[in-house]
Amino acid sequence: MRIQVCLTFTIFTLIQKISTEELDPLEAVVRFGLRASYQTIEISPGETFPPSAGRQVSTPTNVSIDCDNYGVVVRWLHPDPSPQVRFHGAIKAASEYRKSFKTADRWHNISDLLFQSSYNRYVVFVKAVANGTESPLANSETFTFNSFASATIKCFLDFPEVHLFLEDEELRIEFTNPLHLYRETPALRNLTNETLNYSFQLEGQPPSKGPVCENWVKDCSAGVKLSNHTGRYCISLEGNIGQRPLKPRRSCYTGDIRKYPPITVYLYPLLGVAATLLKFKPLQQSSPLMLEPEDPVYEMLLVPRELEPKETITYLEKMEDEERTTADKDQRSNVSEMTSTSEETELEDESSGDLGDGYNCEKWPKMEMSPGDLVDAYGTHRTLVDP
């Protein structure tokens, strides 16, 4: 049975306001209001109200620890759901270090309260408080991040995700350095000189120790030789940072590790052959054989004979020679006729008995110097003397 009760008014504050500021009591109530405190009380059957001041508060139970890469959380159970119940806790380390906390929840993140978490072991105490009454303490199991410390709960860091790939006939292992990945976590806080040591084991082979991964290195890597082709290769890894262990991790790679010639070994010759076939055409295309003879068809073509340049030049030279010969013959004939005419004239003059001086300036018939060019001709007067 649950009852919500109004317990008290803050009358003292109201009376003080009335006395100091000389306010009317009703005005003071309106202006400043009345504040009340409420409390939820669970009353068991047969229990009288109000509860007695010495009523016992239930003790928290099942105090547990959850720790991982990023922090530590303590959880507990309590039967009283009342919001008036508060919980007080304390963390005690092996080095007598103590740190306390208060909360209304049934859990609390204590990551920031841990001191020297890389080496210490811890235990958490929790009690419930209600109406000024405290419950007995409840404690957790001891826990630690130190693999060498004696504790019930060992907190491990997760091994980072592993990437496997083939390179130079090796199976390469690569992952992010945990000192970078978990640098601000309780387990690795304020570490500057630590290194990661890890080992890996390929199925069917003995374990191998990986190279030391310094804190300033962002990615850690290693390689393992593969002798047999199985198609699937699984590797288990484990490691630690100082005294802080990492959870073992298993990762597998599936693929063919056999080395084949590159495709260019086959591609380039094929391209060369194709280019050669495209460049050179067949020299002669043979027609298919016919079982039946075909009747040939003949066509006569009259092609005019054309003179070659050399024959044309010879023919022109021959025509020019013939024309030149004809012109010389005509010129000699004219000269002969003119000579004959001149002699006949002289004979006529002599026969007439008209003898002059030794030179006769009479004109001769016109003489053709060249075809179409006629000039007057003069000559001496000849006297024929009989022998």
ZICOR-V54365 format. One record per residue. PSI is psi as a letter, one per 40 degrees, with the letter a starting at -180 (none if undefined). OMEGA is omega in radians with two decimals (999 if undefined). Layout:
# ZICOR-V54365
psi->[PSI	PSI]
omega->[OMEGA	OMEGA]
This chain:
# ZICOR-V54365
psi->[h	h	h	h	h	h	c	i	i	g	d	d	d	d	d	d	d	d	d	d	e	f	i	h	d	d	d	d	d	d	d	e	i	h	h	i	h	i	h	h	h	h	h	i	h	e	h	i	h	i	i	i	d	e	h	i	h	i	h	i	i	f	h	i	h	h	h	a	d	e	a	h	h	h	i	i	i	h	e	h	e	h	e	e	h	i	h	h	i	i	h	h	i	d	f	e	h	i	h	i	i	i	i	e	i	f	i	h	h	e	d	e	e	i	h	f	e	e	d	i	i	i	i	h	h	i	i	i	h	h	f	e	h	i	i	i	i	h	i	i	i	i	i	i	e	h	e	e	i	h	i	d	h	h	h	i	i	h	h	i	h	h	h	h	i	h	h	f	f	i	h	i	h	h	i	h	h	d	d	d	d	f	d	e	i	d	d	e	h	f	h	d	e	i	i	h	h	i	i	i	h	h	h	e	i	i	i	i	h	i	i	h	h	i	e	e	h	d	h	i	i	i	i	h	h	h	d	i	h	e	d	h	h	h	h	h	i	i	a	i	g	b	e	h	i	i	h	i	i	h	i	i	h	h	i	h	e	i	h	i	i	i	d	d	d	d	d	d	d	d	d	d	d	d	d	d	d	d	d	h	i	h	d	h	h	h	i	i	h	h	d	h	i	i	h	i	h	i	h	h	h	h	h	i	h	h	h	i	d	d	d	d	d	d	d	d	d	d	d	d	d	d	d	d	d	d	d	d	d	d	d	d	d	d	d	d	d	d	d	d	d	d	d	d	d	d	d	d	d	d	d	e	e	g	h	a	a	e	h	h	e	i	i	i	i	i	h	h	d	i	h	e	h	h	i	h	h	i	i	i	h	i	h	h	h	i	none]
omega->[-3.11	-3.13	3.08	-2.96	2.98	-2.98	-3.00	2.94	3.11	-3.06	-3.08	3.14	3.14	3.13	-3.14	3.12	-3.11	-3.08	-3.06	-3.07	3.10	3.13	3.01	-3.10	-3.14	3.12	3.12	3.12	-3.12	-3.05	-3.01	3.10	3.13	3.13	-3.13	3.06	-3.09	3.13	3.09	-3.07	3.08	-3.08	3.11	3.09	-3.13	-3.12	-3.12	3.10	-0.06	3.14	3.14	-3.09	-3.09	-3.13	-3.06	3.10	-3.11	-3.13	3.05	-3.13	3.07	3.08	-3.06	-3.11	3.00	3.14	3.12	-3.08	-2.92	3.13	3.14	3.14	3.07	-3.12	3.12	3.10	3.08	-3.06	-3.06	3.13	-3.07	3.10	3.12	-3.14	3.09	-3.11	3.10	-3.13	3.13	3.12	-3.14	3.11	3.13	-3.14	3.14	3.09	3.13	3.07	-3.05	3.10	3.09	-3.13	3.03	3.14	3.09	3.09	3.10	3.09	-3.07	-3.08	-3.10	-3.11	-3.11	-3.12	-3.11	-3.07	3.13	-3.03	-3.00	2.91	-2.95	2.97	-3.09	3.08	-3.13	3.04	3.11	-3.12	3.11	3.10	3.11	-3.14	-3.10	3.08	3.02	-3.12	2.99	-3.06	3.12	2.98	3.08	-3.14	-3.13	2.99	-3.09	-3.09	-3.11	-3.13	3.12	-3.14	-3.14	-3.10	3.06	-3.14	-3.14	3.00	3.08	3.02	-3.11	3.13	-3.05	3.10	-3.14	3.12	-3.14	3.10	3.10	3.09	3.08	2.98	-3.07	3.12	-3.11	3.13	3.13	3.14	3.13	3.11	3.02	-3.05	-3.07	-3.02	-3.06	3.13	-3.14	-3.06	-3.05	-3.11	3.07	3.07	-3.11	-3.06	-3.10	3.08	3.11	3.02	-3.09	3.09	3.14	-3.11	3.05	-3.12	-3.13	3.13	3.10	3.14	3.12	3.12	3.13	3.11	-3.14	-3.14	-3.10	-3.07	-3.14	3.13	-3.11	-3.12	3.08	-3.09	3.08	-3.12	3.13	3.13	3.13	-3.09	-3.09	3.11	3.11	-3.14	3.12	-3.06	-3.11	-3.10	3.07	-3.12	3.02	-3.11	3.14	3.03	-3.02	3.13	-3.11	-3.08	3.03	3.08	3.08	-3.12	3.13	-3.12	-3.08	3.08	3.11	-3.14	-3.12	-3.11	-3.13	-3.06	3.13	3.07	3.12	-3.08	3.14	3.11	3.14	-3.04	-3.07	3.09	3.12	3.10	3.12	3.12	3.14	3.13	3.12	3.13	3.12	-3.07	-3.07	3.10	3.09	-3.13	-3.09	3.10	-3.11	3.11	-3.13	3.13	3.12	3.12	-3.11	3.13	3.11	3.09	-3.13	3.12	-3.11	3.07	3.14	3.13	3.09	-3.12	3.13	-3.14	-3.14	3.12	3.08	-3.11	-3.11	3.12	3.13	3.13	3.13	-3.14	3.14	3.12	3.13	3.13	3.13	3.13	-3.14	-3.14	3.13	3.13	3.13	-3.13	3.13	3.12	-3.14	-3.11	3.12	3.13	3.13	3.13	3.14	3.13	-3.13	3.14	-3.14	3.14	-3.13	3.14	3.13	-3.14	-3.13	3.13	3.14	-3.13	-3.12	-3.13	3.12	3.07	3.11	-3.12	3.09	3.09	-3.10	-3.12	3.14	-3.06	3.08	-3.10	2.98	3.05	-3.11	-3.11	3.13	-3.14	3.11	-3.10	3.12	-3.10	-3.09	3.11	3.08	-3.12	3.11	3.14	3.13	3.12	-3.12	3.06	-3.13	3.14	3.10	3.10	999]
